[in-house]
Every structure is written in structure tokens, then in C-alpha cells.
Amino acid sequence: MRNASYYRGLVIRIGRLLELAILWGSMQLPDASLWQAFRPGARLRTDADEFDVTILHLDPLVVTSGRVAVGDPLVDLYYNEPLSKALPPGRYAVRLAQVTGLDGAALAMIRCGPGIPVRWEPAEPERHGVDSGCSGIIDRKLARKLQRKSSESFERYLNRCTDALQCGDEPWANIRLDRETGGNVLMFRTVDGDGSYPSFLGYSAGGELVCLVTDFFLEDAVQEVRLAGDA
């Protein structure tokens, strides 16, 4: 009769095989697909079907401190460590890639500079968690300001965020929080709901930062990003 250690080992081996099967069947990131998904005519191929992609242009993100935090705007965005890569203060274009027929963002992009990314690196922190089905972006200084609010005031702010996301026609909302600077928080529903999602930095051939992309869909569900005209 085989002992308990044999069965534990068998379970471990089966688990590793399942992990490999998942990896072989899904996209390995980062790669050019993070950029291609935002190009006109992009389609995402999964095991079940191919989906068209619609690009949504959000209001600009106002950055005053040079540091940006990403996270769940209804849970922990305001307490997360900011991304290690600093950005010059300014207003940054933000786009969502939305899969036709599905609600929420498949990817989110902050456009940091001109050019086309040819090299990708994981951001630091590499991932952020989502527990409310929503993700968000905010300037770190503004996030710290929100931390200092009283519990009642912060609760009213969270209710404002929830109402903005639930009442709007789009899967995203922009809440201005600082009248002087225009500082704001951008938030949006994620296509896969709750989970842990990676962010990547895209650099040009000259080594300049082009964009920050957070993936909510490719890693787990997509095998290929196809462009118009691809065979």
C-alpha cells in the first residue's frame, strides 16, 4: 500500500502539470500584444472565439508629484506603494481597451511619451489586487491627502466613487479632487472582476518611457492579438 507521502507527491506533480497546461494555453507577457491591443482593428483570440476591441479615451490623469499609484479605488488604492518609475508632472492621456460584448476594461494604458514601445519591463510593484471589480489610477500625493481625511469624510468619498461608476453610461469615471491643480482619480470596471493584475512599462528604441499598461484579460484568457489584415 502506498503511503501518504506518495499521494502528496502525486498531487504536487499533477498541480505542476496543470500550471504548465495553463501557461501553454495562455499568452506570455510582456510582449508586443500589450501595444497591439490598442491599435485600430485589433481582435483578441481566445479558445472560444475572437473579440473586437474598442478603445475608450478617458479624461487625462493629472500628475503633480511625479509618482502614480494603481489599485482598487474602493479598497486600497490610497494605501498602495506608488510605481517606482517616476513621471514628470503633467497631464497624461489614459485609454482603455474594451472587449466588445464584455463589460469593463481588458487593458488600461497611460501614455507617457511619444513613440512605439519595443521593449517591456514589469512595473514595480508588479501587480495590484482588485476586490471590488474596479481598478484606478491616482497621483500619489493626492492619495496621501485622501488618507488624512476623517473616516466619515472618506466614507462619503467612497460613496461618491461607487455612485459615479454605477450611474454612468461608460465603464469608467473621473472624479476631480483638487480644484487648484485639477488632481483627479480615474477608475474603471475590470472585465474579469476581482483578481491580481500585472502592469508593464513600455520603452522606445531610444530607451524613453512610452507607456504604462495594466493587463486585466490577456494573461488569463487570450492566446493571440490579431490586427486587421492578419492572415
Secondary structure, 3 states (H helix, E strand, C coil): CCCHHHHHHHHHHHHHHHHHHHHHHCCCCCCCHHHHCCCCCCEEECCCCEEEEEEEECCCEEECCCCEEEECCCCCCCCCCCCCCCCCCEEEEEEEEEECCCCCEEEEEEECCCCCCCEEEEEEEEEEEECCCEEEEEEHHHHHHHHCCCHHHHHHHHHHHHHHHHHCCCCEEEEECCCCCCCEEEEEEECCCCEEEEEEEEECCCCCEEEEEEECCHHHHCCEEECCCCC
